[in-house]
Amino acid sequence: MDTGTDRARALLERCGAATVVHPGGTLLAHLDRVRTLLASRQARPALQPAGSCHAFHGTDGFPGALLPPAAATNSPP
């Protein structure tokens, strides 16, 4: 079954999250942990993949972007 979580993870992989170094491993591993944490706290299923994607456009601690903001409107997950 293709879920939002599957599609989000596939997009993260295509955008190179598995190659970005992050404390404790890779950015992809961190984002997987975020999704798992949300699931363990019974977050709505639609929120879980959103948690996995929180760093797509960079954050205060992650200045790079996996996906430029302009591309987000042209690339479905």
Secondary structure, 3 states (H helix, E strand, C coil): CCCHHHHHHHHHHHCCHHHCEECCEEHHHHHHHHHHHHHHCCCCCCHHHHHHCCCCCCCCCCCCCCCCHHHHCCCCC
